[in-house]
């Protein structure tokens, strides 16, 4: 918080010096910064979101992961990340959800690059103290200074905020064009699946729909006109997610069929939206209808529940998307799910971390050795980042499925395509035993229902 406080003092100081300057945008940025930090720093001394070889690599599963290399293996190379919700937590055009996902897809440095001398000499012989925040930015830092030579290079990431669908597809096409044959592209979309509140779409009362040419001119999705294709039987009206306000019409509406042309390359797609079940249904029906003339690759999909869950009345969306939180900081998301506050005993929190780490390690072995493992998952499991996302999805699905009662409406649970093996389902004894142990450690076992 020191840097944020320094930023605030600099803005206030500048206002007193430059009285005729309008600082409205700076004040807005300052408000966004403190709101962002409040949502992201509710717990202290937590593990980094980035991939840590110390915490996230499990030696017990390495022999089983090595066996998967006998098959086709895909490496995570690039990511396309976009997020848009009304009144979401952000700093400028970096949203909290996107920030968490970026961090989750980075290597955690080993620590050697943090060893910086407390003082350094300047060209004129003076010494500058670097032991604390000075309010100045060292513009001499290079990319090499921030790179840990002991780790592989981080993946490339394209982050776009509030894009039109045409812009989104343009960036996606460029990423697919540059994708190596042995690599996979991750697409992360966190967006609303419903219209902005208080706004009625033009001509909605008459149910008029724009023509294909109108959609094209507005930069929206290319959807075939009535009677033009066998895909017309699909009702697309409720399958899209909105990358921006619906006031712009089809410009911001992303439909499942918009992604079909890009399945010529391997895709790992994460859709975090209250409309993700409908998005999946639309995409699945499209895949079934074009079966026999596939575009080349079967995509892996992780899809959020239609709505978040919680045992308390607290609005969990005030701290960002619950699904993204589970994928990037699973223990913190679990603590939020059961309504605990940030004043958890340090020893209890440490025990909970150990239990979850042991669970992930065991599920990793089960997943890698399952006979029913689909090739779509098998070819990405050797990649540490994608494997970690899949395992955290398994934890998220189990925690939400077991909350309250053993059986839940499917729309309250995350989903994936293709299906994961039965041994890692919420009904699995291995899954339930670890969730039970974690809940007992945190003193919230009464909020869950387990099979006998």
GIQUI-V672557 format. One record per residue. N is the residue number from 1. PHI is phi in radians with two decimals (999 if undefined). NEAR is the number of other ideal C-beta (glycine too) atoms within 12 Angstrom. D_LAST is the distance of its C-alpha to the last C-alpha in Angstrom with 1 decimal. Layout:
BEGIN
N | PHI | NEAR | D_LAST
N | PHI | NEAR | D_LAST
END
This chain:
BEGIN
1 | 999 | 16 | 47.2
2 | -1.06 | 14 | 50.6
3 | -1.13 | 18 | 51.6
4 | -1.16 | 25 | 50.5
5 | -1.13 | 17 | 52.6
6 | -1.12 | 20 | 55.5
7 | -1.04 | 27 | 55.2
8 | -1.10 | 24 | 55.5
9 | -1.16 | 17 | 58.5
10 | -1.17 | 24 | 60.2
11 | -1.13 | 27 | 59.8
12 | -1.11 | 17 | 61.1
13 | -1.13 | 16 | 64.0
14 | -1.16 | 20 | 64.9
15 | -1.10 | 19 | 65.0
16 | -1.28 | 13 | 67.5
17 | -1.50 | 12 | 69.7
18 | -1.86 | 14 | 69.6
19 | -1.17 | 10 | 69.9
20 | -1.50 | 9 | 70.9
21 | -1.50 | 14 | 67.9
22 | -1.48 | 12 | 65.0
23 | -1.80 | 22 | 61.8
24 | -1.02 | 12 | 59.5
25 | -1.19 | 13 | 57.6
26 | -1.16 | 22 | 57.3
27 | -1.14 | 19 | 56.0
28 | -1.12 | 17 | 53.4
29 | -1.10 | 23 | 52.3
30 | -1.14 | 27 | 52.1
31 | -1.09 | 23 | 49.9
32 | -1.10 | 26 | 47.6
33 | -1.10 | 29 | 47.5
34 | -1.25 | 23 | 46.3
35 | -1.14 | 24 | 43.8
36 | -1.09 | 29 | 42.4
37 | -1.15 | 24 | 42.3
38 | -1.12 | 19 | 40.7
39 | -1.32 | 31 | 37.8
40 | -1.76 | 32 | 37.4
41 | -2.19 | 20 | 37.9
42 | -1.23 | 26 | 35.6
43 | -2.12 | 26 | 34.1
44 | -1.80 | 14 | 36.4
45 | 1.00 | 13 | 36.1
46 | -1.66 | 26 | 33.5
47 | -1.19 | 27 | 33.4
48 | -1.16 | 22 | 35.8
49 | -1.26 | 32 | 34.8
50 | -1.19 | 30 | 36.8
51 | -1.27 | 33 | 35.6
52 | -1.89 | 27 | 35.9
53 | -1.12 | 22 | 36.3
54 | -1.27 | 17 | 35.2
55 | -1.79 | 24 | 31.9
56 | -1.81 | 31 | 31.0
57 | -1.74 | 23 | 32.0
58 | -2.03 | 29 | 29.6
59 | -0.98 | 15 | 31.5
60 | -1.11 | 19 | 28.6
61 | -1.70 | 29 | 28.4
62 | -1.04 | 21 | 32.2
63 | -1.08 | 15 | 32.8
64 | -1.32 | 27 | 30.3
65 | -1.17 | 30 | 31.9
66 | -1.07 | 15 | 35.2
67 | -1.11 | 18 | 34.4
68 | -1.18 | 29 | 34.0
69 | -1.23 | 20 | 37.7
70 | -1.22 | 12 | 38.7
71 | -1.65 | 20 | 37.9
72 | -1.19 | 20 | 39.4
73 | -2.19 | 26 | 38.5
74 | -1.98 | 37 | 39.2
75 | -1.82 | 29 | 40.1
76 | -1.30 | 41 | 39.6
77 | -1.98 | 33 | 43.2
78 | -2.29 | 35 | 43.6
79 | -2.44 | 38 | 41.8
80 | -2.04 | 44 | 42.8
81 | -2.12 | 43 | 41.3
82 | -2.53 | 43 | 42.0
83 | -2.60 | 41 | 40.8
84 | -2.73 | 39 | 42.1
85 | -2.43 | 35 | 40.8
86 | -1.11 | 23 | 43.0
87 | 1.01 | 17 | 43.5
88 | -1.40 | 32 | 41.2
89 | -1.34 | 33 | 41.4
90 | -2.79 | 31 | 44.0
91 | -2.09 | 25 | 47.0
92 | 0.98 | 20 | 49.8
93 | -1.94 | 19 | 48.2
94 | -1.82 | 28 | 45.3
95 | -1.47 | 38 | 42.1
96 | -1.09 | 38 | 39.3
97 | -1.09 | 44 | 36.8
98 | -1.15 | 41 | 39.4
99 | -1.02 | 37 | 40.2
100 | -1.07 | 41 | 36.6
101 | -1.21 | 42 | 36.3
102 | -1.03 | 30 | 39.7
103 | -1.06 | 30 | 38.6
104 | -1.12 | 40 | 35.4
105 | -1.78 | 37 | 37.6
106 | -2.04 | 32 | 40.0
107 | -1.39 | 31 | 40.3
108 | -1.43 | 28 | 40.1
109 | -1.00 | 23 | 43.5
110 | -1.22 | 19 | 43.5
111 | 2.13 | 15 | 45.5
112 | -1.15 | 14 | 49.0
113 | -1.34 | 20 | 50.2
114 | -1.48 | 12 | 49.5
115 | -1.41 | 12 | 52.2
116 | -1.93 | 17 | 55.0
117 | -1.11 | 12 | 58.2
118 | -1.28 | 11 | 58.7
119 | -2.35 | 13 | 62.2
120 | -2.57 | 16 | 64.1
121 | -1.50 | 12 | 67.8
122 | -1.61 | 13 | 69.1
123 | -1.08 | 9 | 72.0
124 | -1.59 | 7 | 74.4
125 | 1.62 | 8 | 73.4
126 | -1.35 | 10 | 71.4
127 | -1.82 | 14 | 68.0
128 | -2.04 | 19 | 65.0
129 | -1.42 | 16 | 62.1
130 | -1.89 | 19 | 58.7
131 | -1.37 | 13 | 56.5
132 | -2.53 | 14 | 55.5
133 | -1.28 | 18 | 55.4
134 | -1.78 | 14 | 59.0
135 | 1.54 | 18 | 58.5
136 | -1.92 | 16 | 60.1
137 | -1.84 | 12 | 58.5
138 | -1.38 | 16 | 59.6
139 | -1.37 | 7 | 60.7
140 | -1.51 | 13 | 61.5
141 | -1.15 | 14 | 57.9
142 | -1.92 | 10 | 57.5
143 | -1.07 | 10 | 54.5
144 | -1.14 | 10 | 55.1
145 | -1.16 | 17 | 54.7
146 | -1.82 | 19 | 51.2
147 | -1.89 | 19 | 50.1
148 | -1.59 | 25 | 48.3
149 | -1.16 | 14 | 50.0
150 | -1.45 | 14 | 47.1
151 | -2.06 | 22 | 44.8
152 | -1.11 | 18 | 45.1
153 | -1.18 | 17 | 46.5
154 | -1.24 | 25 | 44.3
155 | -1.22 | 33 | 43.9
156 | -1.44 | 24 | 46.2
157 | -2.33 | 29 | 44.9
158 | -1.84 | 30 | 46.6
159 | -1.94 | 29 | 45.6
160 | -2.22 | 34 | 47.0
161 | -1.95 | 28 | 46.7
162 | 0.92 | 30 | 47.1
163 | -1.46 | 31 | 48.6
164 | -1.27 | 30 | 50.0
165 | -1.10 | 39 | 48.2
166 | -1.10 | 28 | 51.4
167 | -1.16 | 25 | 51.4
168 | -0.99 | 41 | 47.7
169 | -1.24 | 31 | 48.4
170 | -1.13 | 20 | 51.6
171 | -1.14 | 30 | 49.8
172 | -1.09 | 39 | 47.0
173 | -1.10 | 22 | 49.7
174 | -1.12 | 20 | 51.4
175 | -1.14 | 31 | 48.3
176 | -1.14 | 32 | 47.6
177 | -1.11 | 15 | 51.2
178 | -1.61 | 18 | 51.0
179 | -1.26 | 32 | 47.7
180 | -1.21 | 19 | 48.1
181 | -1.17 | 17 | 47.0
182 | -1.82 | 18 | 44.3
183 | -2.16 | 29 | 42.9
184 | -2.27 | 41 | 40.5
185 | -1.79 | 42 | 41.1
186 | -1.65 | 43 | 38.4
187 | -2.03 | 42 | 38.8
188 | -2.07 | 45 | 37.2
189 | -2.18 | 49 | 37.8
190 | -1.99 | 48 | 36.7
191 | -2.71 | 44 | 38.3
192 | -1.33 | 38 | 38.1
193 | -1.92 | 39 | 37.4
194 | -2.40 | 23 | 39.3
195 | -1.21 | 27 | 42.9
196 | -1.04 | 20 | 44.3
197 | -1.13 | 12 | 44.1
198 | 1.42 | 9 | 47.4
199 | -2.15 | 17 | 48.7
200 | -1.91 | 13 | 49.4
201 | -1.11 | 24 | 50.1
202 | -1.02 | 18 | 53.6
203 | 1.11 | 12 | 54.2
204 | -1.10 | 14 | 50.6
205 | -1.14 | 8 | 51.8
206 | -1.63 | 9 | 53.6
207 | 1.04 | 10 | 50.8
208 | -1.26 | 12 | 53.4
209 | -2.06 | 22 | 52.1
210 | -1.18 | 25 | 54.2
211 | -1.27 | 18 | 55.8
212 | -1.05 | 21 | 54.9
213 | -1.13 | 14 | 58.2
214 | -1.10 | 21 | 57.5
215 | -1.09 | 29 | 54.1
216 | -1.12 | 19 | 55.8
217 | -1.14 | 15 | 58.6
218 | -1.54 | 23 | 56.1
219 | 1.39 | 27 | 54.2
220 | -1.54 | 35 | 51.1
221 | -1.24 | 36 | 49.0
222 | -1.53 | 30 | 50.9
223 | -2.05 | 36 | 49.6
224 | -1.15 | 22 | 51.4
225 | -1.23 | 17 | 53.5
226 | -0.96 | 13 | 52.7
227 | 1.40 | 10 | 53.5
228 | -1.62 | 13 | 53.7
229 | -2.62 | 18 | 50.6
230 | -1.21 | 14 | 47.7
231 | -1.31 | 27 | 45.4
232 | -1.12 | 18 | 46.8
233 | -1.17 | 16 | 44.2
234 | -1.42 | 28 | 41.7
235 | -1.50 | 17 | 41.5
236 | -1.55 | 33 | 41.9
237 | -1.07 | 19 | 42.5
238 | -2.07 | 24 | 39.0
239 | -1.77 | 33 | 38.0
240 | -1.60 | 41 | 40.0
241 | -2.07 | 46 | 39.4
242 | -1.84 | 43 | 42.3
243 | -1.50 | 42 | 43.8
244 | -3.00 | 35 | 46.1
245 | -1.14 | 25 | 47.4
246 | -1.27 | 29 | 47.7
247 | -1.09 | 19 | 51.2
248 | -1.53 | 28 | 52.2
249 | 1.27 | 29 | 51.1
250 | -1.30 | 36 | 49.8
251 | -1.01 | 30 | 50.8
252 | -1.84 | 37 | 47.4
253 | -1.64 | 45 | 45.1
254 | -1.75 | 46 | 43.2
255 | -1.82 | 39 | 41.9
256 | -0.96 | 45 | 39.8
257 | -1.17 | 33 | 42.9
258 | -1.13 | 38 | 44.6
259 | -1.59 | 38 | 42.5
260 | -0.98 | 33 | 43.0
261 | -1.03 | 23 | 46.4
262 | -1.53 | 32 | 44.9
263 | -1.35 | 32 | 42.4
264 | -1.18 | 21 | 45.3
265 | -2.04 | 34 | 43.9
266 | -1.15 | 38 | 40.4
267 | -2.21 | 42 | 38.6
268 | -2.05 | 45 | 35.5
269 | -1.89 | 44 | 35.1
270 | -2.08 | 50 | 33.1
271 | -1.95 | 49 | 33.5
272 | -1.95 | 49 | 32.4
273 | -2.77 | 42 | 33.3
274 | -1.20 | 30 | 32.0
275 | -1.86 | 36 | 33.5
276 | -1.08 | 42 | 31.8
277 | -1.06 | 32 | 29.8
278 | -1.19 | 30 | 33.1
279 | -1.07 | 41 | 34.8
280 | -1.10 | 36 | 32.3
281 | -1.07 | 27 | 32.8
282 | -1.13 | 38 | 36.6
283 | -1.19 | 38 | 36.5
284 | -1.10 | 28 | 34.3
285 | -1.13 | 26 | 36.7
286 | -1.10 | 35 | 39.6
287 | -1.06 | 29 | 38.3
288 | -1.15 | 19 | 37.7
289 | -1.29 | 21 | 41.2
290 | -1.73 | 23 | 42.9
291 | -1.00 | 12 | 41.1
292 | 1.82 | 8 | 43.8
293 | -2.34 | 13 | 45.9
294 | -1.07 | 17 | 43.4
295 | -1.40 | 22 | 44.9
296 | 2.38 | 18 | 44.0
297 | -2.34 | 30 | 40.6
298 | -1.63 | 31 | 37.0
299 | -1.40 | 42 | 35.9
300 | -1.69 | 38 | 32.6
301 | -2.17 | 41 | 31.3
302 | -2.03 | 44 | 28.9
303 | -2.23 | 41 | 28.7
304 | -1.31 | 46 | 27.8
305 | -1.17 | 39 | 25.9
306 | -1.22 | 32 | 28.4
307 | -2.61 | 27 | 27.9
308 | -1.26 | 35 | 26.5
309 | -2.13 | 37 | 23.6
310 | -2.92 | 30 | 23.6
311 | -1.53 | 25 | 22.4
312 | -1.97 | 19 | 26.1
313 | -1.49 | 8 | 29.3
314 | -1.15 | 20 | 30.8
315 | -1.33 | 16 | 32.1
316 | -1.15 | 31 | 30.4
317 | -1.20 | 29 | 33.0
318 | -1.18 | 24 | 35.6
319 | -1.97 | 34 | 34.4
320 | 1.65 | 38 | 34.5
321 | -1.16 | 45 | 32.1
322 | -1.16 | 40 | 28.4
323 | -1.12 | 48 | 27.7
324 | -1.09 | 49 | 30.7
325 | -1.07 | 42 | 29.6
326 | -1.11 | 44 | 26.2
327 | -1.28 | 43 | 28.3
328 | -1.93 | 43 | 30.8
329 | -2.51 | 41 | 29.3
330 | -1.07 | 45 | 25.5
331 | -1.19 | 38 | 24.9
332 | -1.09 | 39 | 27.5
333 | -1.15 | 37 | 26.0
334 | -1.13 | 43 | 22.5
335 | -1.09 | 40 | 24.4
336 | -1.13 | 38 | 26.2
337 | -1.03 | 40 | 23.2
338 | -1.61 | 35 | 21.8
339 | 1.37 | 23 | 25.3
340 | -1.42 | 30 | 26.3
341 | -1.69 | 16 | 30.1
342 | -1.40 | 19 | 32.1
343 | -1.64 | 12 | 32.7
344 | -1.20 | 29 | 29.5
345 | -0.99 | 15 | 30.3
346 | -1.05 | 15 | 31.6
347 | -1.17 | 12 | 29.6
348 | -1.14 | 21 | 26.3
349 | -1.12 | 28 | 27.2
350 | -1.10 | 19 | 28.2
351 | -1.12 | 21 | 24.9
352 | -1.10 | 35 | 23.0
353 | -1.09 | 31 | 25.4
354 | -1.13 | 21 | 24.7
355 | -1.10 | 28 | 21.0
356 | -1.15 | 40 | 21.5
357 | -1.10 | 30 | 24.2
358 | -1.13 | 24 | 22.2
359 | -1.11 | 37 | 19.4
360 | -1.06 | 38 | 22.3
361 | -1.09 | 29 | 23.9
362 | -1.20 | 30 | 20.9
363 | -1.14 | 43 | 20.2
364 | -1.09 | 37 | 24.0
365 | -1.14 | 27 | 24.0
366 | -1.03 | 32 | 21.2
367 | -1.13 | 41 | 23.1
368 | -1.21 | 35 | 26.4
369 | -1.83 | 23 | 25.4
370 | -1.26 | 26 | 23.5
371 | -1.21 | 12 | 25.5
372 | -1.56 | 18 | 24.8
373 | -1.23 | 27 | 26.3
374 | -1.18 | 24 | 29.0
375 | -1.05 | 19 | 32.4
376 | -1.04 | 31 | 32.7
377 | -1.41 | 40 | 30.1
378 | -1.06 | 34 | 31.2
379 | -1.37 | 32 | 34.7
380 | -1.92 | 44 | 33.9
381 | -1.06 | 46 | 31.2
382 | -1.09 | 32 | 34.0
383 | -1.37 | 32 | 35.3
384 | -1.10 | 33 | 33.9
385 | -1.24 | 41 | 34.1
386 | -1.24 | 42 | 32.5
387 | -1.09 | 39 | 29.7
388 | -1.12 | 42 | 28.9
389 | -1.10 | 41 | 28.9
390 | -1.12 | 43 | 26.5
391 | -1.16 | 41 | 24.0
392 | -1.24 | 43 | 24.3
393 | -1.09 | 43 | 23.7
394 | -1.04 | 44 | 20.4
395 | -1.13 | 42 | 19.5
396 | -1.05 | 48 | 20.9
397 | -1.07 | 39 | 19.1
398 | -1.17 | 43 | 15.6
399 | -1.08 | 48 | 16.6
400 | -1.27 | 42 | 18.0
401 | -1.20 | 35 | 15.2
402 | -1.57 | 38 | 12.5
403 | -1.22 | 35 | 15.2
404 | 1.47 | 22 | 15.0
405 | -2.36 | 17 | 12.6
406 | -1.12 | 18 | 10.4
407 | -2.03 | 16 | 13.4
408 | -2.38 | 25 | 16.9
409 | -1.08 | 15 | 20.4
410 | -1.02 | 19 | 21.4
411 | -1.27 | 23 | 24.5
412 | -1.57 | 29 | 22.6
413 | -2.06 | 32 | 21.3
414 | -1.21 | 45 | 23.6
415 | -2.44 | 33 | 24.4
416 | -2.51 | 36 | 26.2
417 | -2.55 | 34 | 28.6
418 | -1.23 | 24 | 28.4
419 | -1.19 | 21 | 24.6
420 | -1.51 | 35 | 22.9
421 | -1.05 | 26 | 21.1
422 | -1.05 | 19 | 17.5
423 | -1.09 | 25 | 16.4
424 | -1.99 | 40 | 17.1
425 | -1.40 | 28 | 15.5
426 | -1.05 | 38 | 13.1
427 | -1.44 | 22 | 10.3
428 | -1.20 | 28 | 11.2
429 | -1.00 | 20 | 9.3
430 | -1.13 | 30 | 12.7
431 | -1.16 | 36 | 13.1
432 | -1.17 | 30 | 10.0
433 | -1.13 | 22 | 10.7
434 | -1.30 | 37 | 14.2
435 | -1.12 | 43 | 13.8
436 | -1.10 | 28 | 11.8
437 | -1.11 | 24 | 14.6
438 | -1.13 | 40 | 17.2
439 | -1.13 | 32 | 16.2
440 | -1.15 | 21 | 16.2
441 | -1.09 | 30 | 19.6
442 | -1.53 | 36 | 21.0
443 | 1.28 | 19 | 19.8
444 | -2.22 | 30 | 18.2
445 | -1.05 | 20 | 14.4
446 | -1.16 | 16 | 14.8
447 | -1.49 | 29 | 15.8
448 | -2.11 | 35 | 12.6
449 | -2.12 | 21 | 9.5
450 | -1.97 | 30 | 6.4
451 | -1.27 | 20 | 3.8
452 | -1.55 | 8 | 0.0
END
